[in-house]
């Protein structure tokens, strides 16, 4: 079974003002007893931590919660998401230490805070 894709009926584009991307340091280091430390590239994969907020209606928020709980097994499964900053689909997973946050901003509007990790 392949990775699920971000549902088409749930907004996927983060607000520009809250979008943040942090590249991972893809290196391994070794400090020998004598001489300078050695560093090398760990892998050809280029992960990144992505943080942002998406505006959703109450209905969309409820669909997102159901997808997160059931399909992604409480955020533990990787999923495919197209990052609008690049227009490229890649595998992501929710940051296990930072679950989605829901903030009411209107009568039926929510700001959903997400922290995800691009796997490849």
DSSP file (Angstrom, degrees, kcal/mol; ACC not computed):
  #  RESIDUE AA STRUCTURE BP1 BP2  ACC     N-H-->O    O-->H-N    N-H-->O    O-->H-N    TCO  KAPPA ALPHA  PHI   PSI    X-CA   Y-CA   Z-CA
    1    1 A X              0   0    0      0, 0.0     3,-0.1     0, 0.0     2,-0.0   0.000 360.0 360.0 360.0 130.9    0.0    0.0    0.0
    2    2 A X        -     0   0    0      1,-0.2     2,-0.1    77,-0.0     0, 0.0  -0.219 360.0 -77.6 -81.1 173.6    1.4    3.4   -1.0
    3    3 A X        -     0   0    0      1,-0.1    76,-0.2    76,-0.1    -1,-0.2  -0.462  50.7-112.0 -70.1 140.7    1.5    6.6    1.0
    4    4 A X  E     -a   79   0A   0     74,-0.6    76,-2.9    -2,-0.1     2,-0.3  -0.351  28.8-128.0 -68.8 156.6   -1.8    8.5    1.2
    5    5 A X  E     -a   80   0A   0     74,-0.2    76,-0.2     1,-0.1     3,-0.1  -0.795  32.7 -90.0-104.7 148.6   -2.0   11.9   -0.5
    6    6 A X        -     0   0    0     74,-2.6     6,-0.1    -2,-0.3    76,-0.1  -0.373  60.1-100.8 -52.9 128.0   -3.2   15.1    1.1
    7    7 A X    >   -     0   0    0      1,-0.1     3,-1.4     2,-0.1    -1,-0.1  -0.260  19.0-138.0 -61.5 137.6   -7.0   15.1    0.5
    8    8 A X  T 3  S+     0   0    0      1,-0.3    -1,-0.1    -3,-0.1     4,-0.1   0.746 101.5  60.2 -66.1 -24.3   -8.1   17.3   -2.4
    9    9 A X  T 3  S+     0   0    0      2,-0.1     2,-0.4    54,-0.0    -1,-0.3   0.292  95.0  73.2 -90.7  11.7  -11.1   18.5   -0.4
   10   10 A X  S <  S-     0   0    0     -3,-1.4    46,-0.1    53,-0.1    51,-0.0  -0.993  93.3-108.6-123.3 128.8   -8.9   20.0    2.4
   11   11 A X        -     0   0    0     -2,-0.4    -4,-0.1     1,-0.1    -2,-0.1  -0.233  34.3-179.2 -54.8 142.9   -6.9   23.2    1.7
   12   12 A X        +     0   0    0     -4,-0.1     2,-0.6    -6,-0.1    72,-0.3   0.441  46.0  98.6-125.0  -3.9   -3.2   22.5    1.4
   13   13 A X        -     0   0    0     42,-0.1    42,-0.4    70,-0.1     3,-0.1  -0.787  64.3-139.6 -96.2 118.6   -1.6   25.9    0.8
   14   14 A X        -     0   0    0     -2,-0.6    40,-0.2    40,-0.1     2,-0.1  -0.317  29.7 -94.6 -70.8 155.3   -0.1   27.5    3.9
   15   15 A X    >>  -     0   0    0     38,-3.3     3,-0.7     1,-0.1     4,-0.5  -0.461  30.2-132.9 -64.0 139.3   -0.4   31.2    4.6
   16   16 A X  G >4 S+     0   0    0      1,-0.2     3,-0.9     2,-0.2    -1,-0.1   0.880 102.0  59.2 -63.6 -37.4    2.7   33.1    3.3
   17   17 A X  G 34 S+     0   0    0      1,-0.2    -1,-0.2    36,-0.0    -2,-0.0   0.737 112.9  37.0 -68.0 -21.7    3.1   35.1    6.4
   18   18 A X  G <4 S+     0   0    0     -3,-0.7     2,-0.3    35,-0.2    -1,-0.2   0.380  85.9 119.6-110.7   4.5    3.5   32.0    8.6
   19   19 A X    <<  +     0   0    0     -3,-0.9     2,-0.4    -4,-0.5    33,-0.2  -0.529  33.8 171.2 -77.2 134.3    5.5   29.7    6.3
   20   20 A X  E     -B   51   0A   0     31,-2.5    31,-3.1    -2,-0.3     2,-0.4  -0.990  11.8-172.1-144.7 131.2    8.9   28.6    7.6
   21   21 A X  E     -B   50   0A   0     -2,-0.4     2,-0.5    29,-0.2    29,-0.2  -0.992   1.0-171.2-129.3 130.4   11.3   26.0    6.2
   22   22 A X  E     -B   49   0A   0     27,-3.0    27,-3.0    -2,-0.4     2,-0.1  -0.971  19.5-135.8-124.2 117.1   14.4   24.8    7.9
   23   23 A X  E     -B   48   0A   0     -2,-0.5     2,-0.3    25,-0.2    25,-0.2  -0.394  22.4-122.1 -68.8 145.5   16.8   22.6    6.0
   24   24 A X        -     0   0    0     23,-1.8     2,-0.9    -2,-0.1    -1,-0.1  -0.620  20.4-115.9 -85.8 149.1   18.2   19.6    7.8
   25   25 A X        -     0   0    0     -2,-0.3     2,-1.3     1,-0.1    -1,-0.0  -0.774  27.7-163.4 -84.0 110.3   21.9   19.2    8.3
   26   26 A X        +     0   0    0     -2,-0.9    16,-1.9    21,-0.1    17,-0.4  -0.447  46.7 111.8 -95.7  59.7   22.5   16.0    6.3
   27   27 A X  E     -G   41   0B   0     -2,-1.3     2,-0.4    14,-0.3    14,-0.2  -0.942  51.0-153.4-136.5 153.4   25.9   15.3    7.8
   28   28 A X  E     -G   40   0B   0     12,-2.6    12,-2.2    -2,-0.3     2,-0.3  -0.958  19.3-158.9-119.9 144.5   27.7   12.8   10.0
   29   29 A X  E     -G   39   0B   0     -2,-0.4     2,-0.4    10,-0.2    10,-0.2  -0.907   9.9-165.9-126.1 154.2   30.8   13.7   12.0
   30   30 A X  E     -G   38   0B   0      8,-2.5     8,-3.0    -2,-0.3     2,-0.7  -0.993   7.0-158.2-137.7 128.6   33.6   11.8   13.6
   31   31 A X        -     0   0    0     -2,-0.4     6,-0.1     6,-0.2     5,-0.1  -0.885  17.3-156.9-109.4 102.6   36.0   13.2   16.1
   32   32 A X        -     0   0    0     -2,-0.7     3,-0.1     4,-0.4    -2,-0.0  -0.256  29.4-110.4 -72.2 164.8   39.2   11.2   16.1
   33   33 A X  S    S+     0   0    0      1,-0.2     2,-0.4     3,-0.0    -1,-0.1   0.832 107.3  31.5 -62.2 -32.2   41.6   11.1   19.1
   34   34 A X  S    S+     0   0    0      2,-0.1    -1,-0.2     0, 0.0    -2,-0.1  -0.989 109.9  16.7-130.7 136.7   44.1   13.0   17.1
   35   35 A X  S    S-     0   0    0     -2,-0.4     3,-0.1    -4,-0.1    -3,-0.0  -0.251  94.0 -40.3  97.5 175.1   43.5   15.5   14.3
   36   36 A X        -     0   0    0      1,-0.1    -4,-0.4    -2,-0.1    -2,-0.1  -0.313  69.0 -89.3 -75.2 158.0   40.5   17.6   13.2
   37   37 A X        -     0   0    0     -6,-0.1     2,-0.4     1,-0.1    -6,-0.2  -0.300  38.7-136.8 -62.1 151.0   36.9   16.3   13.1
   38   38 A X  E     -G   30   0B   0     -8,-3.0    -8,-2.5    -3,-0.1     2,-0.4  -0.921  19.4-171.4-112.1 137.9   35.8   14.7    9.9
   39   39 A X  E     +G   29   0B   0     -2,-0.4     2,-0.3   -10,-0.2   -10,-0.2  -0.980   7.4 171.1-130.0 142.0   32.4   15.4    8.4
   40   40 A X  E     -G   28   0B   0    -12,-2.2   -12,-2.6    -2,-0.4     2,-0.3  -0.971  42.1 -88.2-145.3 160.7   30.7   13.7    5.4
   41   41 A X  E     -G   27   0B   0     -2,-0.3   -14,-0.3   -14,-0.2     3,-0.1  -0.516  30.7-155.0 -70.5 131.2   27.3   13.7    3.8
   42   42 A X        -     0   0    0    -16,-1.9     2,-0.3    -2,-0.3    -1,-0.1   0.889  66.4 -19.6 -76.7 -40.6   25.0   11.1    5.4
   43   43 A X        -     0   0    0    -17,-0.4    -1,-0.2     2,-0.2   -17,-0.0  -0.965  57.1-110.1-159.6 168.6   22.7   10.5    2.5
   44   44 A X  S    S+     0   0    0     -2,-0.3     2,-0.2    -3,-0.1   -18,-0.0   0.527  84.9 106.1 -85.8  -5.2   21.5   12.0   -0.8
   45   45 A X        -     0   0    0      1,-0.1     2,-0.5   -19,-0.0    -2,-0.2  -0.488  60.1-152.4 -72.6 144.3   18.1   12.7    0.7
   46   46 A X        -     0   0    0     -2,-0.2    74,-0.1    74,-0.1    -1,-0.1  -0.705  18.9-178.2-123.1  81.0   17.4   16.3    1.5
   47   47 A X        -     0   0    0     -2,-0.5   -23,-1.8    72,-0.2     2,-0.3  -0.221   2.4-174.4 -74.4 165.4   14.9   16.6    4.3
   48   48 A X  E     -BC  23 118A   0     70,-1.1    70,-3.2   -25,-0.2     2,-0.5  -0.977  25.8-124.0-157.7 148.3   13.5   19.8    5.8
   49   49 A X  E     -BC  22 117A   0    -27,-3.0   -27,-3.0    -2,-0.3     2,-0.4  -0.864  30.6-165.0 -95.5 128.1   11.3   20.9    8.6
   50   50 A X  E     -BC  21 116A   0     66,-3.4    66,-2.7    -2,-0.5     2,-0.4  -0.949   8.5-177.2-119.8 132.7    8.3   22.9    7.5
   51   51 A X  E     +BC  20 115A   0    -31,-3.1   -31,-2.5    -2,-0.4     2,-0.3  -0.991  21.6 125.4-129.8 135.9    6.1   25.0    9.7
   52   52 A X  E     - C   0 114A   0     62,-2.3    62,-3.3    -2,-0.4     2,-0.4  -0.988  45.2-111.1-171.9 176.3    3.0   26.9    8.6
   53   53 A X  E     - C   0 113A   0    -38,-0.3   -38,-3.3    -2,-0.3     2,-0.4  -0.954  18.5-162.3-125.6 145.7   -0.7   27.7    9.1
   54   54 A X  E     - C   0 112A   0     58,-2.0    58,-2.9    -2,-0.4     2,-0.4  -0.991  19.6-130.1-126.6 133.5   -3.6   26.9    6.8
   55   55 A X  E     + C   0 111A   0     -2,-0.4     2,-0.3   -42,-0.4    56,-0.2  -0.717  35.6 174.4 -83.7 128.8   -7.0   28.6    7.0
   56   56 A X  E     - C   0 110A   0     54,-2.8    54,-2.9    -2,-0.4     2,-0.1  -0.963  30.2-122.0-134.2 150.4   -9.9   26.0    7.1
   57   57 A X  E  >  - C   0 109A   0     -2,-0.3     4,-2.7    52,-0.2    52,-0.2  -0.342  41.9-100.8 -75.7 170.9  -13.6   26.1    7.5
   58   58 A X  H  > S+     0   0    0     50,-1.2     4,-2.3     1,-0.2     5,-0.2   0.912 125.4  50.1 -61.5 -41.4  -15.1   24.1   10.4
   59   59 A X  H  > S+     0   0    0      2,-0.2     4,-2.0     1,-0.2    -1,-0.2   0.913 112.1  47.0 -63.5 -42.7  -16.1   21.3    7.9
   60   60 A X  H  > S+     0   0    0      2,-0.2     4,-2.6     1,-0.2    -2,-0.2   0.893 110.5  52.9 -66.6 -39.1  -12.6   21.2    6.4
   61   61 A X  H  X S+     0   0    0     -4,-2.7     4,-2.7     1,-0.2    -2,-0.2   0.918 109.0  49.6 -59.9 -43.7  -11.1   21.2    9.9
   62   62 A X  H  X S+     0   0    0     -4,-2.3     4,-2.0     2,-0.2    -2,-0.2   0.887 111.1  48.9 -64.5 -39.2  -13.3   18.2   10.8
   63   63 A X  H  X S+     0   0    0     -4,-2.0     4,-2.5     2,-0.2    -1,-0.2   0.904 111.1  51.0 -64.5 -41.1  -12.2   16.4    7.6
   64   64 A X  H  X S+     0   0    0     -4,-2.6     4,-3.0     2,-0.2    -2,-0.2   0.935 109.5  49.8 -61.3 -46.9   -8.6   17.1    8.3
   65   65 A X  H  X S+     0   0    0     -4,-2.7     4,-2.6     1,-0.2     5,-0.2   0.906 111.7  48.5 -59.5 -42.0   -8.9   15.7   11.9
   66   66 A X  H  X>S+     0   0    0     -4,-2.0     4,-2.8     2,-0.2     5,-0.6   0.913 113.3  47.1 -65.1 -42.4  -10.6   12.5   10.6
   67   67 A X  I  <>S+     0   0    0     -4,-2.5     5,-2.4     3,-0.2     4,-0.4   0.916 113.8  48.5 -63.8 -43.9   -7.8   12.1    7.9
   68   68 A X  I  <5S+     0   0    0     -4,-3.0     7,-1.4     3,-0.2     6,-1.1   0.922 118.8  38.9 -62.0 -46.1   -5.1   12.7   10.5
   69   69 A X  I  <>S+     0   0    0     -4,-2.6     5,-0.6     4,-0.2    -2,-0.2   0.944 130.0  23.6 -72.2 -49.7   -6.6   10.3   13.1
   70   70 A X  I  <5S+     0   0    0     -4,-2.8     3,-0.5    -5,-0.2    -3,-0.2   0.970 129.5  33.0 -87.2 -59.7   -7.7    7.4   10.8
   71   71 A X  I   <S+     0   0    0     -5,-0.6    -3,-0.2    -4,-0.4   -67,-0.1   0.920 129.3  35.7 -67.9 -44.7   -5.7    7.5    7.5
   72   72 A X  T  >XS-     0   0    0     -5,-2.4     5,-2.0     4,-0.1     4,-1.5   0.381 106.0-124.5 -91.9   5.3   -2.5    8.8    9.0
   73   73 A X  T >45S-     0   0    0     -3,-0.5     3,-0.9    -6,-0.3    -4,-0.2   0.956  80.2 -37.3  50.7  61.0   -2.9    6.8   12.3
   74   74 A X  T 34<S-     0   0    0     -6,-1.1    -1,-0.2    -5,-0.6    -5,-0.2   0.832 116.7 -54.9  59.6  35.6   -2.6    9.9   14.5
   75   75 A X  T 345S+     0   0    0     -7,-1.4    19,-0.6     1,-0.0    -1,-0.2   0.595 111.2 115.1  81.9  11.7    0.1   11.4   12.3
   76   76 A X  T <<5 +     0   0    0     -4,-1.5     2,-0.3    -3,-0.9    -3,-0.2   0.665  57.3  78.5 -89.8 -16.5    2.4    8.4   12.3
   77   77 A X  S   <S-     0   0    0     -5,-2.0    17,-0.3     1,-0.1     2,-0.1  -0.704  82.7-117.0 -93.3 143.0    2.2    7.5    8.6
   78   78 A X        -     0   0    0     -2,-0.3   -74,-0.6    15,-0.1     2,-0.3  -0.372  34.8-169.2 -68.1 156.9    4.0    9.4    5.8
   79   79 A X  E     -aD   4  92A   0     13,-2.8    13,-2.9   -76,-0.2     2,-0.5  -0.956  23.9-109.4-144.5 161.7    1.9   11.2    3.3
   80   80 A X  E     +aD   5  91A   0    -76,-2.9   -74,-2.6    -2,-0.3     2,-0.3  -0.818  38.9 170.4 -96.5 132.3    2.4   12.9   -0.1
   81   81 A X  E     - D   0  90A   0      9,-2.2     9,-1.9    -2,-0.5     2,-0.7  -0.999  30.4-134.5-142.2 137.2    2.0   16.7   -0.2
   82   82 A X  E     - D   0  89A   0     -2,-0.3     2,-0.6     7,-0.2     7,-0.2  -0.842  21.3-141.8 -93.8 113.7    2.7   19.2   -2.9
   83   83 A X  E >>> - D   0  88A   0      5,-1.5     4,-3.2    -2,-0.7     3,-1.6  -0.644   4.3-149.2 -75.0 117.9    4.5   22.1   -1.4
   84   84 A X  T 345S+     0   0    0     -2,-0.6    -1,-0.2     1,-0.3   -71,-0.1   0.730  93.0  68.0 -64.3 -20.0    3.2   25.2   -3.2
   85   85 A X  T 345S+     0   0    0      1,-0.2    -1,-0.3     3,-0.1    -2,-0.0   0.792 122.0  14.7 -67.0 -26.0    6.5   27.0   -2.8
   86   86 A X  T <45S-     0   0    0     -3,-1.6    -2,-0.2     2,-0.2    -1,-0.2   0.599  91.3-132.2-121.6 -22.1    8.1   24.5   -5.2
   87   87 A X  T  <5 +     0   0    0     -4,-3.2     2,-0.4     1,-0.2    -3,-0.2   0.743  65.7 125.4  72.1  23.2    5.1   22.8   -6.9
   88   88 A X  E   < -D   83   0A   0     -5,-0.7    -5,-1.5    -7,-0.1     2,-0.3  -0.953  58.7-131.7-120.3 132.5    6.7   19.4   -6.3
   89   89 A X  E     +D   82   0A   0     -2,-0.4     2,-0.3    -7,-0.2    -7,-0.2  -0.638  37.2 162.4 -80.5 136.4    5.0   16.4   -4.6
   90   90 A X  E     -D   81   0A   0     -9,-1.9    -9,-2.2    -2,-0.3     2,-0.3  -0.945  42.1 -90.0-146.9 166.5    7.2   14.8   -1.9
   91   91 A X  E     +D   80   0A   0     -2,-0.3    28,-2.7   -11,-0.2    29,-1.0  -0.637  47.9 172.5 -81.5 136.7    6.8   12.5    1.1
   92   92 A X  E     -DE  79 118A   0    -13,-2.9   -13,-2.8    -2,-0.3     2,-0.3  -0.906  17.6-162.2-136.8 163.8    6.2   14.1    4.5
   93   93 A X  E     - E   0 117A   0     24,-1.5    24,-3.1    -2,-0.3     2,-0.2  -0.982  33.1-101.3-143.7 149.5    5.4   13.1    8.0
   94   94 A X  E     - E   0 116A   0    -19,-0.6     2,-0.4   -17,-0.3    22,-0.3  -0.493  43.8-104.2 -70.2 139.8    4.0   15.2   10.9
   95   95 A X    >   -     0   0    0     20,-2.8     3,-1.8     3,-0.3    20,-0.1  -0.519  28.9-144.4 -63.6 117.7    6.6   16.2   13.5
   96   96 A X  T 3  S+     0   0    0     -2,-0.4     3,-0.2     1,-0.3    -1,-0.2   0.744  96.6  50.6 -63.0 -23.1    5.9   13.8   16.4
   97   97 A X  T 3  S+     0   0    0      1,-0.2    -1,-0.3     2,-0.0     2,-0.2   0.489 111.9  49.0 -90.6  -2.9    6.7   16.5   19.0
   98   98 A X  S <  S-     0   0    0     -3,-1.8    17,-0.5    17,-0.2    -3,-0.3  -0.673  72.5-171.6-139.2  81.1    4.4   19.1   17.5
   99   99 A X        -     0   0    0     -2,-0.2    14,-0.1    -3,-0.2    -3,-0.0  -0.216  44.5 -72.0 -67.9 163.8    0.9   17.9   16.6
  100  100 A X        -     0   0    0     14,-0.1     2,-0.4     1,-0.1    14,-0.2  -0.223  48.1-148.4 -56.5 145.7   -1.5   20.1   14.7
  101  101 A X  E     -F  113   0A   0     12,-2.0    12,-2.9    -3,-0.1     2,-0.5  -0.961   3.4-152.4-121.1 136.0   -2.9   23.1   16.6
  102  102 A X  E     -F  112   0A   0     -2,-0.4     2,-0.5    10,-0.2    10,-0.2  -0.938  12.7-178.1-115.6 122.4   -6.4   24.6   15.9
  103  103 A X  E     -F  111   0A   0      8,-2.2     8,-3.0    -2,-0.5     2,-0.3  -0.975  24.6-131.7-122.8 121.6   -7.1   28.2   16.6
  104  104 A X  E     +F  110   0A   0     -2,-0.5     6,-0.2     6,-0.2     3,-0.1  -0.537  31.8 166.4 -69.6 130.5  -10.6   29.7   16.1
  105  105 A X        -     0   0    0      4,-2.4     2,-0.3    -2,-0.3     5,-0.2   0.353  61.6  -2.6-126.1   2.0  -10.4   33.0   14.1
  106  106 A X  S    S-     0   0    0      3,-1.1     3,-0.2     1,-0.1    -1,-0.2  -0.954  93.7 -64.3-171.9-174.4  -14.0   33.5   13.1
  107  107 A X  S    S-     0   0    0     -2,-0.3    -1,-0.1     1,-0.2    -3,-0.0   0.889 131.2  -1.2 -58.0 -41.6  -17.5   32.2   13.3
  108  108 A X  S    S+     0   0    0     -3,-0.0   -50,-1.2   -50,-0.0     2,-0.4  -0.008 112.2 103.0-139.9  31.6  -16.6   29.1   11.2
  109  109 A X  E     -C   57   0A   0     -3,-0.2    -4,-2.4   -52,-0.2    -3,-1.1  -0.927  43.9-170.1-122.3 145.1  -12.9   29.6   10.4
  110  110 A X  E     -CF  56 104A   0    -54,-2.9   -54,-2.8    -2,-0.4     2,-0.7  -0.984  20.1-142.8-133.3 141.0   -9.9   28.0   11.9
  111  111 A X  E     -CF  55 103A   0     -8,-3.0    -8,-2.2    -2,-0.4     2,-0.7  -0.933  24.7-158.5 -99.1 116.6   -6.1   28.7   11.6
  112  112 A X  E     -CF  54 102A   0    -58,-2.9   -58,-2.0    -2,-0.7     2,-0.5  -0.874   2.6-150.9-104.0 115.1   -4.5   25.2   11.6
  113  113 A X  E     -CF  53 101A   0    -12,-2.9   -12,-2.0    -2,-0.7     2,-0.4  -0.737  18.7-175.3 -88.6 126.7   -0.9   25.2   12.7
  114  114 A X  E     -C   52   0A   0    -62,-3.3   -62,-2.3    -2,-0.5     2,-0.4  -0.950  19.4-171.4-126.2 141.6    1.2   22.4   11.1
  115  115 A X  E     +C   51   0A   0    -17,-0.5   -20,-2.8    -2,-0.4     2,-0.3  -0.960  23.3 166.5-129.6 115.1    4.7   21.2   11.6
  116  116 A X  E     -CE  50  94A   0    -66,-2.7   -66,-3.4    -2,-0.4     2,-0.5  -0.838  28.9-134.6-127.1 162.0    5.8   18.6    9.1
  117  117 A X  E     -CE  49  93A   0    -24,-3.1   -24,-1.5    -2,-0.3     2,-0.5  -0.976  15.3-136.4-121.4 123.3    9.0   17.0    8.0
  118  118 A X  E     -CE  48  92A   0    -70,-3.2   -70,-1.1    -2,-0.5   -26,-0.3  -0.682  18.1-170.6 -76.8 124.2    9.9   16.5    4.3
  119  119 A X              0   0    0    -28,-2.7   -72,-0.2    -2,-0.5    -1,-0.2   0.830 360.0 360.0 -87.1 -35.6   11.4   13.0    4.1
  120  120 A X              0   0    0    -29,-1.0   -74,-0.1   -75,-0.1   -28,-0.1   0.295 360.0 360.0-163.8 360.0   12.7   13.1    0.5
